[in-house]
Amino acid sequence: MSSQPTLTRLFAMLAFAGFAVYSATTFQLLQEGARVSGMVNTVAAVMAAVSGWIVAGPRIDARAIGSVFAVVQGLVVAVFLALAAGATVDTFRLGYKTRYDDLGEAMNGFFDYVAEGAADIAVPDLLVPMGVFSVVAGVVLSLLYRLMEARRNAR
């Protein structure tokens, strides 16, 4: 794995951010009240972009199967980063309203938020597009790696 910036990492970052906006919008529409927040989309896109750059981007290589699994790993990390960001905001919001008596309750609230969010994401309306994205993005990024990065690595 290379630690230097590459075009493969850039395209992985952009693909993850774009898919995160789609997924966050779909997730919000599945909730009661169906209100789409631009802030949730922004946070999801930033967390997914970080995951695409740091987790998936360096693991993309000429092997399509390995690249698909790298994208799956990146998606899992992106989901948990976004849930952790939301849990942090929710924990501070509820702590400010003095809903928690001590730090232990706040930590339980944090992990409850992450667990409930993960359960809410585990629906076919989100898992099927994530699976399709993993396969398509993995194959396309692998092809891009073959086209752009293999020549650079051959030097």
C-alpha positions, -999 to +999 in steps of 0.1 A: +000+000+000+012+034-009+010+063+014+013+089-013-016+105-030-027+087-062-055+091-087-070+058-075-073+072-039-089+104-053-115+085-074-122+063-044-127+093-022-151+109-047-170+077-053-175+072-016-186+108-010-211+106-039-226+073-027-228+086+009-250+115-002-273+091-020-273+067+010-278+094+036-308+108+016-323+074+013-318+067+050-334+099+060-364+093+037-369+059+053-373+075+088-406+088+102-412+124+092-391+121+060-371+153+065-338+154+045-311+174+063-282+188+043-260+186+074-265+149+077-256+145+040-225+166+045-213+147+075-219+114+058-201+126+026-171+138+046-168+106+067-172+085+035-146+106+017-122+101+046-129+063+045-124+062+007-091+080+009-076+062+040-092+028+040-103+018+004-080+039-018-047+023-007-061-012-009-073-009-046-051-028-069-052-047-102-071-076-088-109-069-091-119-092-062-095-076-038-107-042-049-143-052-043-134-063-007-115-031-002-146-011-011-167-033+013-142-026+041-143+011+033-181+011+034-182-005+068-157+020+081-177+049+065-209+038+081-194+035+116-176+069+112-209+086+103-227+068+131-200+078+156-202+115+144-240+114+148-237+097+182-212+123+194-235+152+184-265+135+200-246+127+232-235+163+236-270+176+228-286+153+254-259+160+279-264+197+275-301+192+283-290+173+314-306+140+303-276+121+315-267+119+352-232+107+348-206+097+322-217+061+322-251+070+310-237+093+283-215+064+271-245+041+271-264+067+251-235+070+226-233+032+220-271+029+219-272+055+191-246+036+171-264+002+176-298+017+167-284+034+137-267+002+125-300-017+129-318+011+109-293+008+081-297-030+079-327-028+055-328-040+019-334-004+006-299+004+018-280-029+018-287-038-019-274-004-032-244-008-009-237-043-024-241-030-059-219+000-052-192-023-037-191-045-068-193-017-094-169+006-076-144-022-069-143-033-105-142+003-119-115+014-095-095-017-103-097-009-140-087+027-132-057+013-112-047-008-142-049+021-166-033+048-145-013+034-116+003+003-131+024+025-155+036+046-126+045+016-104+064-001-133+090+026-133 
